[in-house]
Amino acid sequence: MSETPIIRFENVTKFYDAETNVLDNINLELERGKFYTLLGPSGCGKTTILRLIAGFMQPSSGNIYFNGKLINNVPANERQVNTVFQDYALFPHLNVFENVAFGLRIKKLGKKEIEQKVFEALKFVNLTGYENREIAEMSGGQRQRVAIARAIVNDPEIILLDEPLSALDLKLRSEMQYELRELQQRLGKTFIFVTHDQEEALAMSDEIFVLNAGHIEQSGTPMDIYDEPINRYVADFIGESNIVSGTMVEDFRVRIGGKIFECVDQGLNTNEKVDIVIRPEDLEITAVEKGKMKVKVDTQLFRGVHYELSTYDDEGNEWLVHSTKKADVGEFIGLDFDPEAIHVMRLNETEEEFDKRLESYGEDQYAN
């Protein structure tokens, strides 16, 4: 990374009692002007990272740097950071203008400057003309825009978003994903977004950090995380996956059950036990005699743009299939897939080891 990271965690640990580490030796670097997502289930530590950046708590050990300067003991009100909370934390007794102006009034700015900044912030979030609207009269999406306007009106360098879409219905959540991403790009600010929803993370992020029990399991672009999960946890958490046990026979050849298939993976030990991922959309329905494997259809659901089939092979492995083709329940079908569709994961591999193994593939051999 050429320029100084806007945020850097150096061996950061946070615990609330002697037996429980909420965060365990976290190291990360965030660049200026990107959209980052902290992704994981409840209790994994993602909101704790957000609170440490905001200054609402301090690390038990390790250091946090902002633009290269140590900020462990810098109070929250002195950090160039603003937060959009899950419940938006708006003041119900104040109208839209006063909610957005609240922080500016605390700074004792002049009346004209406050008006200018508030109107600019509301224009940025498409709420021009809503200045005198009461919060109780606003929809969920409008309340979120008010919260974002309040967060950006002070021109912070970092905007933290703690699951701000979780209270919205599915259609509005989708719309706000586009709005948040477009807003971040227009502002050019660093956004750090917390969610447990993998679809949100994949749709909006420049980079995703997948967390599990206080550890960063894997970080990378949405495509990296989706196409090349480092382990079973990440593969299962990011998108729908078929995950089965297998054996790496040799470079570019893997055994699943009693059959050997060509793949694009290399750099593992001969006959090493591995986990194997094949995404449902990479499985193609074909005639039994043409397929690489034979399966029996157990259930079929219509999902609008595709059929979702739950199928089983002779060894009892379940294979989820997403296809524009349909098949009858109880029918035997063939499944075909390309070698590139097989992703081999080494058991208990670290992210550094994983990255090094991928680098050894070379562009010709590895083009997933």
BAFI-847386 format. One record per residue: residue in three letters; x, y, z of N, C-alpha, C in turn. Coordinates in steps of 0.1 Angstrom, whole numbers, plus 2048, in hexadecimal, padded with zeros to 3 digits. Layout:
AlaXYZXYZXYZ...
***
This chain:
Met8097F480080080080080980C800Ser8088157F68118207F480F82B7FEGlu8038307FF80083B8097FC835816Thr7FD83E8207FA83A82E7EB83682FPro7E982B8357DB8268367D383083FIle7C683283C7BE83B8447BC835852Ile7BA8288527B982085E7C281485EArg7C98128697D180686B7D0800879Phe7CC7F48797CC7EC8867D97E4887Glu7E07E58927EC7DE8947EB7D58A1Asn7E97C889E7E87BE8A97DD7C28B4Val7D17C68AF7C77CB8B87BF7C08BEThr7BE7C08CB7B67B68D27AC7BE8DBLys7A07B98DC7967BF8E578F7B38EDPhe7907B58FA7897AB9037817B290DTyr7767AC91276E7B191C7707AA929Asp77579E92877979693478578E931Ala78B78893B79778093879677492FGlu78976F92D787763926782765917Thr77E77291477777490777E77F900Asn78477C8F578A7868EC77F7898E1Val77A7958E17717998D677879A8C9Leu7847A08CA78E7A18BF79B79B8C3Asp7A17938BA7AE78C8BE7B97908B4Asn7C17998B87CD79C8B07CA7A08A1Ile7C17AA8A07BD7AF8927C77B888CAsn7CA7B587F7D37BE8777CC7C186ALeu7CA7CD8677C47D185B7C87DF857Glu7C77E284A7CA7EF8457BF7F383BLeu7BA80083C7B08058347B581182CGlu7B281181F7B681C8177AC827817Arg7B08338137A783E81379E83D806Gly7918408087888417FD7828357F8Lys78282A80077D81D7FC771819804Phe7698107FF75D80B8067617FD80CTyr7627FC8197667F082075A7EA827Thr7597DD82774F7D682F7557CC839Leu7507CD8457537C384F7477B9850Leu74A7AD84C73F7A384A741797854Gly73679485A73678886372978786BPro72877C87271C77A87A71C782887Ser71178288E71178A89B71C7848A4Gly72378D8AB72D78A8B573A7878AFCys73C7898A274978689C75479189EGly75079D8A37597A88A57587B389CLys74F7B389274F7BD88874B7CB88DThr7417CB89673D7D889C7477DD8A6Thr74E7D48AC7597D88B57647E08AEIle7677DB8A27717E289976C7F0896Leu75F7F18937597FE89075A80889CArg7578038A875780B8B476580F8B8Leu76F8068B577D80A8B77818158AEIle77D8158A178182089877A82D89CAla76D82B8A07668378A476B83E8B1Gly7728368B977683B8C676D8398D2Phe7628308CF75982D8DA75E8238E4Met76981D8E17718148EA77F8148E6Gln78880F8EF79680E8EC79A7FF8ECPro7A57FC8E47AA7EF8E37B07EA8F1Ser7AE7DD8F47B57D89007C47D78FESer7C87D58F17D67D58EE7D77D88DFGly7E37DC8DA7E57DF8CD7E37EE8CAAsn7E57F28BE7E48008BA7DB8028AEIle7D480E8AE7CC8128A37D182089ETyr7D48208917DA82C88B7D0832881Phe7CF8408817C78478777D0851870Asn7D184E8637DB85685B7E9855860Gly7ED84A8667FA84886B7FC84C879Lys7F28528807F385788D7EB84E897Leu7F284B8A27EC8438AC7DF84A8B2Ile7D48438B37C88498B87C18418C3Asn7C98388C97C38308D47BB8388DEAsn7C18438E27BB84B8ED7B58588E8Val7B38598DB7AC8658D679D8648D8Pro79686E8DE78886D8E178086C8D4Ala7748668D576C8658C97698728C2Asn76687C8CA7628898C476E8918BDGlu77A88B8BF7868918B878B8898ACArg78387F8A978787789D77F87B891Gln78587B88577E87F879776873873Val76C86F87C76486387975686687EAsn74C86287673E86387A738855877Thr72D85287F72784587F71884687BVal71483D87270683B87070282E877Phe6F982F8816F68248896EB81B883Gln6E980F8896DF8068836D180C885Asp6CE8138906C18198926C182788ETyr6CC82C8886CD83A8836CF84488EAla6CB84189A6CD84A8A66C98598A3Leu6BE85B89C6B98688996B186D8A5Phe6B087A8A76A98808B269A8828ADPro69187B8B368387C8AE67C8898B1His6818918BA67B89E8BD6808A98B5Leu68A8A68AC6908B08A368C8AD895Asn68A8B788D6878B587E6948B1877Val6938AF86A69E8AA8626AA8B4862Phe6A78C18616B18CB8616B98CB86EGlu6B28CB8796B88CB8866C08BE889Asn6BB8B38846C38A78866D08A787FVal6D08AC8736DD8AD86B6E68B8871Ala6E08C38766E78CE87B6ED8CC889Phe6E98C18906EB8C089E6FA8C18A1Gly7038B989A7118B989D7178C7899Leu7128CE88F7178DB88C7148E5897Arg7098E489D7058ED8A870E8EB8B4Ile7118DE8B771B8DC8C27288E28BFLys72C8E38B37398EA8AF7388F98AFLys72B8FE8B172990C8B272C9138A5Leu72990D89A72A91488D72091E88BGly72292888271993287F70C92D878Lys7019358796F59318746F592F865Lys6FC93885D6FC93784F70592A84BGlu71092885271891D84F711910852Ile70990F85D7019038606F7901855Glu6F090B8516E69098466EC904839Gln6F890A8366FE9068297028F782ALys7088F383570D8E58367018DC836Val6F78DF83E6EB8D683F6E48D4831Phe6E28DF82A6DC8DF81D6E48D7813Glu6F18D88146FA8D180B6F98C280EAla6F98BE81B6F98B081F6EB8AA81BLeu6E08B181C6D38AC8196D28AB809Lys6D88B48026D88B37F46E08A67EFPhe6EB8A47F66F38987F36EC88B7F4Val6E388A7FE6DB87E8006CD87F7FBAsn6CB8887F26BE8897EB6B288C7F4Leu6B48957FE6AA8998076A78A8807Thr6AB8AE7FC6A88BD7FB6998BF7FCGly6958C98046868CB8066808C4812Tyr6888BC8196838B48256888BB832Glu68E8C78316948CD83D68B8CD849Asn67E8D18476758D385266C8C6855Arg66F8BB84F6688AF85166B8A985EGlu6618A486566389D87266888F870Ile67188A87867687D87766C872877Ala66187487F65686A87F64F869872Glu65087386964987385C65286D851Met65E86985466786484A666855849Ser66985083D66984183B67783C840Gly67882F84068582984569182D83CGly68F82D82F69A83282669D840828Gln69384982A69585782C69C859839Arg6998528436A08548506AF85084FGln6B18468476BF8428456C784D83EArg6C08538346C785E82D6CA86A837Val6C086D8406C387784A6CF874853Ala6D08678576DB86385F6E8864857Ile6E886184A6F48628426F8871840Ala6ED87983E6F088883D6F688D84AArg6F18898556F788D862706888863Ala70987D85E71687785F72087F856Ile71B88384A725889840725899842Val71D89F84A71C8AD84A7298B3850Asn72F8AC85973C8B085F7488AD857Asp7468A884B7518A584275B89B848Pro75789084E761887854769880849Glu77587A84D77D872843777864842Ile77185F84D76C85184D75D851851Ile75584A84A74784884E745839852Leu74183785E73E82986372F826862Leu72C81B85D71E81785B71B80A862Asp71480A86D7127FE8757047F7872Glu7047EE8686F87E78636ED7F1861Pro6EE7FC8596E48068576D880184FLeu6D97F68486CF7F183F6C67E6845Ser6CA7E28516C37D68566B57D8859Ala6B07E485C6A27E685F6997E9853Leu69F7E98476977EC83B6927DF834Asp6877E182D6827D582668B7D281ALeu6897C68146937C180A6957CB7FELys68A7D07F968A7D97ED6927E67F0Leu68F7EB7FC6957F88006A47F6803Arg6A77EA8096B57E780C6BD7E77FFSer6B77E17F46BE7E07E76C07EE7E2Glu6B67F67E36B78047DE6C280C7E5Met6C280A7F36CC8127FB6DA80D7F9Gln6DC8007F56E97FB7F26EF8037E6Tyr6E78067DC6EC80E7D16EF81C7D5Glu6E68227DD6E782F7E26F48317EALeu6F68287F37028297FC70F8287F4Arg70F81F7EB71B81D7E271E82A7DAGlu71382F7D471483B7CB7188477D4Leu7138487E07168537E97258527EDGln72A8467F07388457F47418497E8Gln73D8467DC7468497D17458587CEArg73A85E7D073986D7CE7418747D9Leu7408707E57478767F07568747F0Gly75A8687EB7688657EB76D8627F9Lys76485F80376885C81076A84D812Thr77184A81E77283C822765837829Phe75E82D82475382882B75781A831Ile75381883D75580B843747806848Phe7437FB8427357F78437357E984AVal72C7E885472B7DC85B71E7D5858Thr71F7C88547137C08517157B1853His70A7AA85570A79B855705796848Asp70179F83F6FB79B83270579A827Gln70878E82271378D81870F79380BGlu7027948076FE79A7FB7017A97FBGlu6FE7B08077027BE8087117C0806Ala7197B780D7277B880C72C7B77FELeu7277AD7F772C7AB7E97287B67E0Ala71C7BC7E27177C67D971E7D37DAMet7227D77E67277E57E87367E77EASer73D7DC7EE74A7DE7F37567DF7E9Asp7607E77EC76D7E57E57757DA7EBGlu7737D97F977A7CE8007727C980BIle7727BC80E76B7B68187747AF822Phe7717B182F7787A983A76E7A0840Val77079383E76778984476C785852Leu76478785C76878586A761779870Asn76977287976376788076A76688DAla7627678987667658A677376E8A9Gly77277B8A577D7848A878978389FHis78877C89479377A88B78F77F87DIle79878487579578686779977985FGlu78F77385A791766853797769845Gln79277383E79777683179378482DSer79B78B82679879882079B798811Gly7947A180A7967A27FC78A7A87F5Thr78B7A97E87807AF7E07747A57E1Pro7687AA7DE75D7A17DD75F7957D4Met7657977C976778C7BF7717827C5Asp77C7887CC78677F7D277F7767DCIle77777C7E57717757F076776B7EBTyr75F76E7E17557657DB75B75A7D4Asp76575D7CB76B7537C277574B7C9Glu77C7507D37877497D978774A7E8Pro77C7447EE77B7447FD78773C802Ile78C74080E79873A81379572D81BAsn78972C82078672082877671E828Arg77271382E76470F82E75B71A834Tyr76072183F75872B84575573683CVal75F73B83475D74682B75474281FAla75773681A74F73180F740730812Asp73E72B81F730729823729737826Phe73174082B72B74D82F729756823Ile73175581873075E80D729756802Gly71C7598007157537F57117447F8Glu70A73E7F07067307F17117287EBSer71471D7F27207157ED71D7067EFAsn7226FE7E67236F07E87316ED7EEIle7326E87FA73F6E68007406D7804Val74A6D07FF74B6C280175A6BF804Ser75D6B480B76A6B080E7706A9802Gly77D6AA8007846A47F47926A17F7Thr79969D7ED7A869A7EE7AF6A07E2Met7B96A77E47C16AD7D97CB6A27D4Val7C869B7CA7CF6907C57DD6947C0Glu7DE69F7B97EA6A57B47E66B37AFAsp7F06BB7AA7EC6C87A47E26C6799Phe7D76CE7997CD6CF78F7C46C278FArg7C46BA7997BC6AE79A7B76AC7A8Val7AA6AB7AA7A46AA7B779A69F7B7Arg7996977C279068C7C37846917CCIle77868F7C776C6927CE7646857CEGly76367F7DA75D6727DB7666687D4Gly7616607CB7686567C476D65A7B7Lys76B6677B376F66B7A577A6767A6Ile78267779C78D68179B78968B790Phe78A6987947866A278A7926AC788Glu7936B177C79D6BC7797996C9780Cys7A36D07857A06DD78B7AC6E6788Val7AC6F378D7B66FC78A7C06FF796Asp7BD6F77A17C56FA7AD7D26F27ACGln7DC6F87B37E96F17B47F06F67C1Gly7FC6F07C48036F47CF8006ED7DCLeu7F76E37DC7F46DC7E87FB6CE7E8Asn7FB6C87F38026BB7F47FB6B07EDThr8026A67E87FC69A7E27F36937ECAsn7E76907E87DD6897F07D96917FDGlu7DA69E7FD7D66A68087C76A7809Lys7C26A68157B46A88187B06B7816Val7A56BA80F7A26C880C7926C980DAsp78E6D680E7806D980C77E6DE7FEIle7736DB7F77716DF7EA7646E77E9Val7646F27E17586FB7DF7556FB7D0Ile7486F97CD7436FB7C07367037C2Arg73570F7BC72A7187BE71E7127B6Pro7117147BB70670E7B47047127A6Glu70771F7A370672479571071F78CAsp71A718791725712788721703784Leu7166FE7897126F17867086F177BGlu70A6EA7707016EA7656FA6DC764Ile6ED6DD7636E46D17616E66CB753Thr6E86BE7526EA6B77466E56A9747Ala6E56A273C6E169473D6EB68C746Val6E668174C6EE6797556FB67574EGlu6F967074270566A73B70F675737Lys70B68273771468C73371A694740Gly71569174B71969975772669375DLys72D69C76573969776C735690779Met72969377D72368B789714689787Lys70F67E78D70167B78C6FB67E79AVal6EF68579A6E96897A66DA6867A4Lys6D36867B06C46847B06BE6917B6Val6B46967AF6AD6A37B36A46A07BFAsp6A76A77CA69F6A67D66946B07D7Thr6986BD7D568E6C87D56916D17CAGln6876D97C56886E37BB6806EF7BFLeu6866FB7BF67F7087C26817127B6Phe6777197B36787237A867C7317AFArg6877377AC68C7437B268B74F7A9Gly68374E79F68175A79668A75A78BVal69775C78D6A175C7826A774E780His6A57457896AB7387876A372E790Tyr6A572178D6A07167956AB71379FGlu6A770F7AB6B070B7B66AD6FC7B9Leu6B76F47B66B56E57B86BE6E07C3Ser6B86D97CC6C06D17D66C26C37D1Thr6CE6BF7CF6D06B17C96DB6AA7D2Tyr6DB69D7D06E46947D86EB68A7CFAsp6F86887D16FF67E7CA6FE6707D1Asp7046667CC7036597D270A6587DFGlu7136617E371A6607F07136697FAGly70866F7F6700677800704686801Asn70D68A7F87116987F87056A07F1Glu7026AB7F76F86B47F16FE6BE7E8Trp6F86C07DC6FC6C97D26F16D37CFLeu6F36DF7D36E96EA7D06EC6EF7C2Val6E26F07B96E36F47AB6DA7007A8His6E070A7A26D871579D6D971578ESer6CD7137886CD7117796C0717773Thr6C171B7676B571F75F6AD71375BLys6B370775B6AC6FA7586A56F5765Lys69B6EE7626946E776E6956D876CAla6936D17786936C37786896BE782Asp6836B27806796AD78867F6A7795Val6776A97A067B6A37AD67C6947ABGly68668E7AF68867F7AE69067B7A1Glu69268579869968278C6A868178EPhe6AE6787866BD6787866C268177BIle6CB68977E6D16937746E0692775Gly6E769776A6F569976B6F96A876ELeu7046AA7757096B77777166B8770Asp7186C37697256C676272A6D3768Phe7386D476873E6E076D74C6E1767Asp7526ED76675F6EF7617696ED76CPro7766EA7687806E97737826F677BGlu77F70277478070E77C775710786Ala76B70878576070978F76470379DIle76E6FA79C7726F37A977C6FC7B0His7797007BC7827077C57866FF7D0Val7936FC7D17996F47DC79E6FC7E7Met79A6F87F379E7007FF7A66F7809Arg7B26FB80C7BB6F38157B56F5823Leu7B56EA82B7B06EA8397B96F3841Asn7B46FC8497BB7048537C670C84DGlu7C47118407CE71983A7CC72883EThr7D772F8407D673D8447D4745837Glu7D07528387CE75A82D7DB75D825Glu7E675F82D7F37618277F775581FGlu7F57498247F973D81D7F073B810Phe7E373F8127DA73E8077DE7477FBAsp7E17547FF7E675D7F57F27597EELys7FC7537F680874F7F08067437E6Arg7FD73A7E97FA72F7E17F37347D3Leu7EA73E7D57E47437C97EE74A7C0Glu7F87517C68027587BE80A74E7B6Ser80C7427BB8147387B480D7327A8Tyr8007357A67F872F79B7FD73578DGly7FF74278D8037497817F674B779Glu7F67557707EB75A7697E574F75FAsp7EE74775A7EA73D7507E2732756Gln7E772D7627E17227697D5725771Tyr7D57327767CA73677F7C3742779Ala7B77407757B074C76F7A274C773Asn79F74878079174878578B756785
***
